Amino acid sequence: MTMAKEGLVMSNTRNSNLVRGSGNIFRDFKRPDAELQQLKAILAAMIIRSLDERGLSVRKAESVTGTAAADFSRIRNTNLGRFTVDRLMTILERLGEDVEVVVSTRRRRGRPAGDHARVA
């Protein structure tokens, strides 16, 4: 390993390539639901931060929010399969956090404009 001005740089004599991620690890691993999983992970991180900042155990969080302590344990362990985005946002709100949703769209690369789903 060598130190660089920007931070730690890994150096190895074996053939290894440094690959820059997309900013969404789920997309990097080609998960079909990458954006959803990334959003859930961000919301879970916000819940964990709120618990930590307030010094709340999972039991105390249960009494404050009415959400089961087991659910807070699942969130802390990033076992998010049982959670919807709506449910995670509700937990944040019950913890006294303001949740703002901003949606933006852009055309996907490689898809013709007429290939989008339409609502009648």
N, CA, C and O atoms as a GROMACS GRO file, in nm:
protein
  480
    1MET      N    1   0.084  -0.119   0.000
    1MET     CA    2   0.000   0.000   0.000
    1MET      C    3   0.088   0.124   0.000
    1MET      O    4   0.195   0.125   0.060
    2THR      N    5   0.041   0.226  -0.067
    2THR     CA    6   0.113   0.352  -0.068
    2THR      C    7   0.016   0.464  -0.032
    2THR      O    8  -0.105   0.454  -0.056
    3MET      N    9   0.069   0.566   0.024
    3MET     CA   10  -0.014   0.682   0.060
    3MET      C   11  -0.006   0.784  -0.053
    3MET      O   12   0.102   0.812  -0.105
    4ALA      N   13  -0.118   0.836  -0.089
    4ALA     CA   14  -0.124   0.942  -0.189
    4ALA      C   15  -0.186   1.064  -0.124
    4ALA      O   16  -0.247   1.054  -0.017
    5LYS      N   17  -0.172   1.177  -0.187
    5LYS     CA   18  -0.228   1.301  -0.133
    5LYS      C   19  -0.378   1.290  -0.111
    5LYS      O   20  -0.430   1.344  -0.013
    6GLU      N   21  -0.450   1.222  -0.202
    6GLU     CA   22  -0.596   1.211  -0.194
    6GLU      C   23  -0.640   1.109  -0.091
    6GLU      O   24  -0.755   1.113  -0.048
    7GLY      N   25  -0.554   1.019  -0.050
    7GLY     CA   26  -0.594   0.916   0.046
    7GLY      C   27  -0.515   0.789   0.023
    7GLY      O   28  -0.410   0.792  -0.042
    8LEU      N   29  -0.563   0.680   0.075
    8LEU     CA   30  -0.496   0.552   0.066
    8LEU      C   31  -0.515   0.492  -0.073
    8LEU      O   32  -0.626   0.487  -0.125
    9VAL      N   33  -0.408   0.447  -0.131
    9VAL     CA   34  -0.413   0.384  -0.262
    9VAL      C   35  -0.364   0.241  -0.247
    9VAL      O   36  -0.257   0.218  -0.191
   10MET      N   37  -0.442   0.145  -0.295
   10MET     CA   38  -0.403   0.005  -0.287
   10MET      C   39  -0.309  -0.027  -0.402
   10MET      O   40  -0.336   0.006  -0.517
   11SER      N   41  -0.199  -0.090  -0.369
   11SER     CA   42  -0.103  -0.129  -0.471
   11SER      C   43  -0.073  -0.276  -0.451
   11SER      O   44  -0.050  -0.321  -0.339
   12ASN      N   45  -0.074  -0.351  -0.561
   12ASN     CA   46  -0.053  -0.495  -0.553
   12ASN      C   47   0.024  -0.538  -0.676
   12ASN      O   48   0.004  -0.484  -0.785
   13THR      N   49   0.111  -0.636  -0.658
   13THR     CA   50   0.189  -0.683  -0.773
   13THR      C   51   0.107  -0.774  -0.863
   13THR      O   52   0.143  -0.792  -0.979
   14ARG      N   53   0.000  -0.830  -0.814
   14ARG     CA   54  -0.086  -0.915  -0.897
   14ARG      C   55  -0.162  -0.830  -0.997
   14ARG      O   56  -0.172  -0.708  -0.982
   15ASN      N   57  -0.213  -0.895  -1.098
   15ASN     CA   58  -0.295  -0.823  -1.196
   15ASN      C   59  -0.429  -0.789  -1.133
   15ASN      O   60  -0.513  -0.877  -1.115
   16SER      N   61  -0.448  -0.666  -1.100
   16SER     CA   62  -0.575  -0.622  -1.044
   16SER      C   63  -0.613  -0.491  -1.109
   16SER      O   64  -0.528  -0.409  -1.145
   17ASN      N   65  -0.741  -0.473  -1.122
   17ASN     CA   66  -0.793  -0.352  -1.183
   17ASN      C   67  -0.874  -0.276  -1.081
   17ASN      O   68  -0.949  -0.335  -1.002
   18LEU      N   69  -0.860  -0.148  -1.082
   18LEU     CA   70  -0.942  -0.062  -0.999
   18LEU      C   71  -1.063  -0.021  -1.082
   18LEU      O   72  -1.048   0.034  -1.191
   19VAL      N   73  -1.181  -0.049  -1.031
   19VAL     CA   74  -1.303  -0.017  -1.103
   19VAL      C   75  -1.381   0.087  -1.023
   19VAL      O   76  -1.409   0.068  -0.905
   20ARG      N   77  -1.414   0.195  -1.088
   20ARG     CA   78  -1.493   0.299  -1.022
   20ARG      C   79  -1.639   0.258  -1.023
   20ARG      O   80  -1.693   0.220  -1.128
   21GLY      N   81  -1.704   0.264  -0.907
   21GLY     CA   82  -1.844   0.227  -0.896
   21GLY      C   83  -1.936   0.335  -0.950
   21GLY      O   84  -1.894   0.448  -0.975
   22SER      N   85  -2.060   0.298  -0.968
   22SER     CA   86  -2.161   0.389  -1.023
   22SER      C   87  -2.220   0.480  -0.916
   22SER      O   88  -2.290   0.577  -0.947
   23GLY      N   89  -2.193   0.449  -0.789
   23GLY     CA   90  -2.259   0.521  -0.680
   23GLY      C   91  -2.375   0.441  -0.624
   23GLY      O   92  -2.434   0.479  -0.523
   24ASN      N   93  -2.409   0.332  -0.690
   24ASN     CA   94  -2.514   0.242  -0.645
   24ASN      C   95  -2.459   0.099  -0.654
   24ASN      O   96  -2.452   0.041  -0.762
   25ILE      N   97  -2.421   0.045  -0.540
   25ILE     CA   98  -2.359  -0.087  -0.537
   25ILE      C   99  -2.451  -0.195  -0.592
   25ILE      O  100  -2.405  -0.294  -0.649
   26PHE      N  101  -2.580  -0.176  -0.574
   26PHE     CA  102  -2.676  -0.274  -0.624
   26PHE      C  103  -2.676  -0.275  -0.778
   26PHE      O  104  -2.689  -0.381  -0.839
   27ARG      N  105  -2.660  -0.159  -0.838
   27ARG     CA  106  -2.649  -0.150  -0.984
   27ARG      C  107  -2.517  -0.211  -1.030
   27ARG      O  108  -2.511  -0.280  -1.131
   28ASP      N  109  -2.410  -0.185  -0.954
   28ASP     CA  110  -2.279  -0.240  -0.990
   28ASP      C  111  -2.282  -0.392  -0.992
   28ASP      O  112  -2.211  -0.455  -1.070
   29PHE      N  113  -2.363  -0.452  -0.905
   29PHE     CA  114  -2.376  -0.597  -0.903
   29PHE      C  115  -2.495  -0.647  -0.986
   29PHE      O  116  -2.539  -0.761  -0.973
   30LYS      N  117  -2.545  -0.557  -1.071
   30LYS     CA  118  -2.648  -0.589  -1.171
   30LYS      C  119  -2.777  -0.644  -1.110
   30LYS      O  120  -2.840  -0.734  -1.167
   31ARG      N  121  -2.817  -0.589  -0.995
   31ARG     CA  122  -2.944  -0.628  -0.936
   31ARG      C  123  -3.056  -0.563  -1.017
   31ARG      O  124  -3.047  -0.445  -1.048
   32PRO      N  125  -3.161  -0.637  -1.051
   32PRO     CA  126  -3.269  -0.580  -1.132
   32PRO      C  127  -3.346  -0.470  -1.058
   32PRO      O  128  -3.407  -0.384  -1.122
   33ASP      N  129  -3.344  -0.473  -0.926
   33ASP     CA  130  -3.416  -0.374  -0.845
   33ASP      C  131  -3.318  -0.278  -0.777
   33ASP      O  132  -3.340  -0.238  -0.663
   34ALA      N  133  -3.213  -0.243  -0.847
   34ALA     CA  134  -3.103  -0.166  -0.788
   34ALA      C  135  -3.147  -0.033  -0.727
   34ALA      O  136  -3.106   0.001  -0.616
   35GLU      N  137  -3.230   0.041  -0.797
   35GLU     CA  138  -3.270   0.172  -0.746
   35GLU      C  139  -3.354   0.158  -0.620
   35GLU      O  140  -3.338   0.236  -0.525
   36LEU      N  141  -3.443   0.060  -0.618
   36LEU     CA  142  -3.526   0.035  -0.500
   36LEU      C  143  -3.439  -0.005  -0.381
   36LEU      O  144  -3.458   0.046  -0.270
   37GLN      N  145  -3.344  -0.095  -0.402
   37GLN     CA  146  -3.258  -0.139  -0.294
   37GLN      C  147  -3.171  -0.024  -0.243
   37GLN      O  148  -3.147  -0.014  -0.122
   38GLN      N  149  -3.124   0.061  -0.332
   38GLN     CA  150  -3.043   0.176  -0.291
   38GLN      C  151  -3.126   0.271  -0.205
   38GLN      O  152  -3.079   0.321  -0.103
   39LEU      N  153  -3.250   0.297  -0.247
   39LEU     CA  154  -3.338   0.385  -0.170
   39LEU      C  155  -3.364   0.327  -0.031
   39LEU      O  156  -3.359   0.400   0.068
   40LYS      N  157  -3.393   0.198  -0.023
   40LYS     CA  158  -3.415   0.134   0.107
   40LYS      C  159  -3.291   0.146   0.195
   40LYS      O  160  -3.302   0.172   0.314
   41ALA      N  161  -3.174   0.126   0.136
   41ALA     CA  162  -3.048   0.134   0.213
   41ALA      C  163  -3.026   0.276   0.266
   41ALA      O  164  -2.982   0.293   0.380
   42ILE      N  165  -3.057   0.376   0.186
   42ILE     CA  166  -3.042   0.514   0.229
   42ILE      C  167  -3.138   0.545   0.344
   42ILE      O  168  -3.098   0.605   0.444
   43LEU      N  169  -3.264   0.503   0.330
   43LEU     CA  170  -3.362   0.526   0.437
   43LEU      C  171  -3.323   0.453   0.564
   43LEU      O  172  -3.335   0.508   0.674
   44ALA      N  173  -3.274   0.329   0.552
   44ALA     CA  174  -3.230   0.253   0.669
   44ALA      C  175  -3.113   0.324   0.737
   44ALA      O  176  -3.108   0.331   0.860
   45ALA      N  177  -3.021   0.376   0.659
   45ALA     CA  178  -2.907   0.450   0.716
   45ALA      C  179  -2.954   0.574   0.792
   45ALA      O  180  -2.898   0.608   0.896
   46MET      N  181  -3.056   0.640   0.740
   46MET     CA  182  -3.111   0.757   0.808
   46MET      C  183  -3.178   0.718   0.940
   46MET      O  184  -3.167   0.789   1.039
   47ILE      N  185  -3.246   0.605   0.940
   47ILE     CA  186  -3.309   0.555   1.063
   47ILE      C  187  -3.202   0.523   1.166
   47ILE      O  188  -3.213   0.562   1.282
   48ILE      N  189  -3.098   0.453   1.125
   48ILE     CA  190  -2.989   0.417   1.215
   48ILE      C  191  -2.923   0.543   1.270
   48ILE      O  192  -2.893   0.551   1.390
   49ARG      N  193  -2.900   0.641   1.184
   49ARG     CA  194  -2.840   0.767   1.229
   49ARG      C  195  -2.927   0.834   1.334
   49ARG      O  196  -2.878   0.884   1.436
   50SER      N  197  -3.059   0.836   1.310
   50SER     CA  198  -3.151   0.897   1.404
   50SER      C  199  -3.149   0.824   1.539
   50SER      O  200  -3.147   0.888   1.644
   51LEU      N  201  -3.148   0.693   1.535
   51LEU     CA  202  -3.141   0.615   1.659
   51LEU      C  203  -3.012   0.644   1.735
   51LEU      O  204  -3.014   0.665   1.856
   52ASP      N  205  -2.901   0.646   1.662
   52ASP     CA  206  -2.771   0.671   1.724
   52ASP      C  207  -2.761   0.811   1.783
   52ASP      O  208  -2.711   0.829   1.894
   53GLU      N  209  -2.808   0.910   1.708
   53GLU     CA  210  -2.802   1.048   1.755
   53GLU      C  211  -2.885   1.068   1.881
   53GLU      O  212  -2.850   1.148   1.968
   54ARG      N  213  -2.995   0.995   1.892
   54ARG     CA  214  -3.083   1.007   2.007
   54ARG      C  215  -3.049   0.907   2.117
   54ARG      O  216  -3.109   0.910   2.225
   55GLY      N  217  -2.955   0.820   2.090
   55GLY     CA  218  -2.914   0.720   2.189
   55GLY      C  219  -3.024   0.619   2.219
   55GLY      O  220  -3.037   0.573   2.332
   56LEU      N  221  -3.104   0.584   2.118
   56LEU     CA  222  -3.217   0.494   2.139
   56LEU      C  223  -3.178   0.349   2.113
   56LEU      O  224  -3.123   0.316   2.008
   57SER      N  225  -3.207   0.264   2.209
   57SER     CA  226  -3.194   0.120   2.187
   57SER      C  227  -3.314   0.076   2.103
   57SER      O  228  -3.407   0.154   2.081
   58VAL      N  229  -3.311  -0.048   2.057
   58VAL     CA  230  -3.425  -0.095   1.978
   58VAL      C  231  -3.551  -0.100   2.064
   58VAL      O  232  -3.661  -0.074   2.014
   59ARG      N  233  -3.538  -0.132   2.192
   59ARG     CA  234  -3.654  -0.135   2.282
   59ARG      C  235  -3.711   0.005   2.304
   59ARG      O  236  -3.832   0.025   2.303
   60LYS      N  237  -3.623   0.101   2.325
   60LYS     CA  238  -3.668   0.238   2.346
   60LYS      C  239  -3.730   0.293   2.217
   60LYS      O  240  -3.830   0.365   2.222
   61ALA      N  241  -3.671   0.259   2.103
   61ALA     CA  242  -3.727   0.303   1.975
   61ALA      C  243  -3.866   0.246   1.955
   61ALA      O  244  -3.954   0.313   1.901
   62GLU      N  245  -3.887   0.122   2.000
   62GLU     CA  246  -4.019   0.061   1.992
   62GLU      C  247  -4.120   0.142   2.072
   62GLU      O  248  -4.231   0.168   2.024
   63SER      N  249  -4.083   0.182   2.192
   63SER     CA  250  -4.178   0.257   2.275
   63SER      C  251  -4.204   0.397   2.218
   63SER      O  252  -4.313   0.451   2.236
   64VAL      N  253  -4.106   0.455   2.151
   64VAL     CA  254  -4.123   0.589   2.094
   64VAL      C  255  -4.208   0.585   1.967
   64VAL      O  256  -4.288   0.676   1.944
   65THR      N  257  -4.190   0.481   1.886
   65THR     CA  258  -4.252   0.480   1.752
   65THR      C  259  -4.369   0.383   1.737
   65THR      O  260  -4.451   0.399   1.646
   66GLY      N  261  -4.378   0.285   1.825
   66GLY     CA  262  -4.480   0.182   1.807
   66GLY      C  263  -4.440   0.076   1.706
   66GLY      O  264  -4.519  -0.012   1.674
   67THR      N  265  -4.319   0.085   1.655
   67THR     CA  266  -4.264  -0.014   1.561
   67THR      C  267  -4.190  -0.118   1.642
   67THR      O  268  -4.114  -0.084   1.733
   68ALA      N  269  -4.209  -0.245   1.610
   68ALA     CA  270  -4.150  -0.354   1.688
   68ALA      C  271  -3.998  -0.342   1.696
   68ALA      O  272  -3.932  -0.304   1.600
   69ALA      N  273  -3.945  -0.375   1.813
   69ALA     CA  274  -3.801  -0.374   1.834
   69ALA      C  275  -3.731  -0.467   1.734
   69ALA      O  276  -3.621  -0.436   1.688
   70ALA      N  277  -3.795  -0.579   1.702
   70ALA     CA  278  -3.737  -0.672   1.605
   70ALA      C  279  -3.718  -0.606   1.468
   70ALA      O  280  -3.623  -0.636   1.397
   71ASP      N  281  -3.808  -0.514   1.432
   71ASP     CA  282  -3.794  -0.443   1.306
   71ASP      C  283  -3.672  -0.352   1.309
   71ASP      O  284  -3.600  -0.340   1.210
   72PHE      N  285  -3.648  -0.287   1.423
   72PHE     CA  286  -3.528  -0.203   1.434
   72PHE      C  287  -3.402  -0.287   1.429
   72PHE      O  288  -3.301  -0.244   1.374
   73SER      N  289  -3.407  -0.407   1.484
   73SER     CA  290  -3.292  -0.498   1.474
   73SER      C  291  -3.269  -0.536   1.328
   73SER      O  292  -3.154  -0.541   1.283
   74ARG      N  293  -3.375  -0.564   1.255
   74ARG     CA  294  -3.362  -0.598   1.112
   74ARG      C  295  -3.300  -0.481   1.035
   74ARG      O  296  -3.214  -0.501   0.949
   75ILE      N  297  -3.345  -0.361   1.066
   75ILE     CA  298  -3.291  -0.243   0.998
   75ILE      C  299  -3.143  -0.227   1.031
   75ILE      O  300  -3.062  -0.202   0.941
   76ARG      N  301  -3.107  -0.241   1.156
   76ARG     CA  302  -2.965  -0.229   1.196
   76ARG      C  303  -2.879  -0.335   1.128
   76ARG      O  304  -2.762  -0.310   1.099
   77ASN      N  305  -2.935  -0.451   1.103
   77ASN     CA  306  -2.861  -0.560   1.037
   77ASN      C  307  -2.878  -0.558   0.886
   77ASN      O  308  -2.838  -0.653   0.818
   78THR      N  309  -2.936  -0.453   0.833
   78THR     CA  310  -2.963  -0.433   0.690
   78THR      C  311  -3.036  -0.551   0.627
   78THR      O  312  -3.010  -0.589   0.513
   79ASN      N  313  -3.127  -0.606   0.703
   79ASN     CA  314  -3.216  -0.711   0.653
   79ASN      C  315  -3.346  -0.640   0.615
   79ASN      O  316  -3.441  -0.635   0.693
   80LEU      N  317  -3.349  -0.584   0.495
   80LEU     CA  318  -3.456  -0.492   0.456
   80LEU      C  319  -3.563  -0.554   0.367
   80LEU      O  320  -3.651  -0.482   0.319
   81GLY      N  321  -3.558  -0.684   0.345
   81GLY     CA  322  -3.652  -0.749   0.256
   81GLY      C  323  -3.798  -0.733   0.295
   81GLY      O  324  -3.885  -0.730   0.208
   82ARG      N  325  -3.826  -0.723   0.423
   82ARG     CA  326  -3.964  -0.710   0.470
   82ARG      C  327  -4.019  -0.569   0.466
   82ARG      O  328  -4.137  -0.546   0.492
   83PHE      N  329  -3.933  -0.474   0.434
   83PHE     CA  330  -3.972  -0.334   0.443
   83PHE      C  331  -4.002  -0.275   0.307
   83PHE      O  332  -3.931  -0.299   0.209
   84THR      N  333  -4.109  -0.196   0.303
   84THR     CA  334  -4.137  -0.116   0.185
   84THR      C  335  -4.076   0.022   0.208
   84THR      O  336  -4.043   0.058   0.320
   85VAL      N  337  -4.061   0.096   0.101
   85VAL     CA  338  -4.011   0.233   0.113
   85VAL      C  339  -4.105   0.314   0.201
   85VAL      O  340  -4.060   0.392   0.286
   86ASP      N  341  -4.235   0.296   0.182
   86ASP     CA  342  -4.335   0.367   0.261
   86ASP      C  343  -4.318   0.338   0.411
   86ASP      O  344  -4.325   0.429   0.493
   87ARG      N  345  -4.296   0.213   0.444
   87ARG     CA  346  -4.281   0.176   0.585
   87ARG      C  347  -4.156   0.238   0.645
   87ARG      O  348  -4.159   0.286   0.758
   88LEU      N  349  -4.046   0.237   0.572
   88LEU     CA  350  -3.923   0.299   0.622
   88LEU      C  351  -3.941   0.449   0.641
   88LEU      O  352  -3.891   0.506   0.738
   89MET      N  353  -4.012   0.514   0.548
   89MET     CA  354  -4.038   0.656   0.561
   89MET      C  355  -4.127   0.685   0.682
   89MET      O  356  -4.107   0.784   0.752
   90THR      N  357  -4.224   0.598   0.707
   90THR     CA  358  -4.312   0.614   0.823
   90THR      C  359  -4.234   0.602   0.952
   90THR      O  360  -4.257   0.678   1.046
   91ILE      N  361  -4.141   0.508   0.958
   91ILE     CA  362  -4.056   0.493   1.078
   91ILE      C  363  -3.975   0.620   1.100
   91ILE      O  364  -3.962   0.666   1.214
   92LEU      N  365  -3.919   0.675   0.995
   92LEU     CA  366  -3.844   0.800   1.007
   92LEU      C  367  -3.932   0.912   1.062
   92LEU      O  368  -3.891   0.986   1.151
   93GLU      N  369  -4.052   0.922   1.009
   93GLU     CA  370  -4.144   1.026   1.057
   93GLU      C  371  -4.179   1.005   1.203
   93GLU      O  372  -4.188   1.102   1.279
   94ARG      N  373  -4.198   0.879   1.245
   94ARG     CA  374  -4.228   0.850   1.386
   94ARG      C  375  -4.110   0.881   1.477
   94ARG      O  376  -4.127   0.902   1.597
   95LEU      N  377  -3.991   0.883   1.420
   95LEU     CA  378  -3.872   0.922   1.496
   95LEU      C  379  -3.855   1.074   1.498
   95LEU      O  380  -3.757   1.125   1.553
   96GLY      N  381  -3.950   1.145   1.440
   96GLY     CA  382  -3.946   1.291   1.441
   96GLY      C  383  -3.865   1.352   1.328
   96GLY      O  384  -3.832   1.470   1.333
   97GLU      N  385  -3.834   1.272   1.228
   97GLU     CA  386  -3.758   1.322   1.113
   97GLU      C  387  -3.854   1.368   1.004
   97GLU      O  388  -3.956   1.304   0.980
   98ASP      N  389  -3.822   1.479   0.940
   98ASP     CA  390  -3.899   1.524   0.823
   98ASP      C  391  -3.847   1.449   0.702
   98ASP      O  392  -3.726   1.440   0.680
   99VAL      N  393  -3.938   1.396   0.624
   99VAL     CA  394  -3.902   1.322   0.503
   99VAL      C  395  -3.952   1.398   0.383
   99VAL      O  396  -4.071   1.429   0.373
  100GLU      N  397  -3.862   1.428   0.292
  100GLU     CA  398  -3.898   1.498   0.168
  100GLU      C  399  -3.860   1.408   0.052
  100GLU      O  400  -3.748   1.356   0.046
  101VAL      N  401  -3.952   1.390  -0.040
  101VAL     CA  402  -3.927   1.307  -0.157
  101VAL      C  403  -3.917   1.398  -0.279
  101VAL      O  404  -4.006   1.479  -0.305
  102VAL      N  405  -3.808   1.383  -0.352
  102VAL     CA  406  -3.787   1.457  -0.476
  102VAL      C  407  -3.769   1.354  -0.586
  102VAL      O  408  -3.686   1.265  -0.576
  103VAL      N  409  -3.848   1.368  -0.692
  103VAL     CA  410  -3.843   1.272  -0.802
  103VAL      C  411  -3.798   1.344  -0.928
  103VAL      O  412  -3.849   1.451  -0.963
  104SER      N  413  -3.701   1.285  -0.996
  104SER     CA  414  -3.661   1.338  -1.126
  104SER      C  415  -3.651   1.219  -1.221
  104SER      O  416  -3.625   1.106  -1.179
  105THR      N  417  -3.672   1.246  -1.346
  105THR     CA  418  -3.665   1.138  -1.445
  105THR      C  419  -3.565   1.176  -1.552
  105THR      O  420  -3.535   1.293  -1.574
  106ARG      N  421  -3.515   1.073  -1.619
  106ARG     CA  422  -3.431   1.092  -1.736
  106ARG      C  423  -3.446   0.971  -1.824
  106ARG      O  424  -3.478   0.862  -1.776
  107ARG      N  425  -3.426   0.988  -1.948
  107ARG     CA  426  -3.438   0.879  -2.044
  107ARG      C  427  -3.323   0.782  -2.023
  107ARG      O  428  -3.208   0.824  -2.010
  108ARG      N  429  -3.354   0.654  -2.021
  108ARG     CA  430  -3.250   0.553  -2.008
  108ARG      C  431  -3.170   0.545  -2.136
  108ARG      O  432  -3.223   0.560  -2.245
  109ARG      N  433  -3.041   0.522  -2.120
  109ARG     CA  434  -2.954   0.508  -2.236
  109ARG      C  435  -2.987   0.380  -2.312
  109ARG      O  436  -3.018   0.277  -2.252
  110GLY      N  437  -2.981   0.388  -2.442
  110GLY     CA  438  -3.001   0.269  -2.524
  110GLY      C  439  -3.144   0.232  -2.549
  110GLY      O  440  -3.171   0.131  -2.615
  111ARG      N  441  -3.238   0.309  -2.499
  111ARG     CA  442  -3.380   0.280  -2.523
  111ARG      C  443  -3.441   0.388  -2.609
  111ARG      O  444  -3.425   0.507  -2.580
  112PRO      N  445  -3.510   0.349  -2.712
  112PRO     CA  446  -3.580   0.450  -2.791
  112PRO      C  447  -3.691   0.515  -2.709
  112PRO      O  448  -3.745   0.455  -2.616
  113ALA      N  449  -3.724   0.636  -2.744
  113ALA     CA  450  -3.823   0.711  -2.670
  113ALA      C  451  -3.958   0.642  -2.665
  113ALA      O  452  -4.030   0.658  -2.566
  114GLY      N  453  -3.995   0.568  -2.766
  114GLY     CA  454  -4.127   0.504  -2.770
  114GLY      C  455  -4.135   0.376  -2.691
  114GLY      O  456  -4.241   0.313  -2.690
  115ASP      N  457  -4.029   0.334  -2.625
  115ASP     CA  458  -4.026   0.206  -2.552
  115ASP      C  459  -4.073   0.216  -2.407
  115ASP      O  460  -4.053   0.122  -2.331
  116HIS      N  461  -4.132   0.324  -2.368
  116HIS     CA  462  -4.173   0.342  -2.229
  116HIS      C  463  -4.315   0.292  -2.209
  116HIS      O  464  -4.397   0.294  -2.301
  117ALA      N  465  -4.343   0.250  -2.088
  117ALA     CA  466  -4.480   0.206  -2.056
  117ALA      C  467  -4.573   0.326  -2.064
  117ALA      O  468  -4.535   0.439  -2.034
  118ARG      N  469  -4.693   0.299  -2.104
  118ARG     CA  470  -4.792   0.408  -2.115
  118ARG      C  471  -4.912   0.376  -2.027
  118ARG      O  472  -4.951   0.261  -2.011
  119VAL      N  473  -4.968   0.481  -1.972
  119VAL     CA  474  -5.087   0.467  -1.890
  119VAL      C  475  -5.203   0.526  -1.967
  119VAL      O  476  -5.197   0.641  -2.013
  120ALA      N  477  -5.308   0.448  -1.982
  120ALA     CA  478  -5.423   0.496  -2.060
  120ALA      C  479  -5.523   0.566  -1.972
  120ALA      O  480  -5.626   0.613  -2.021
   0.00000   0.00000   0.00000
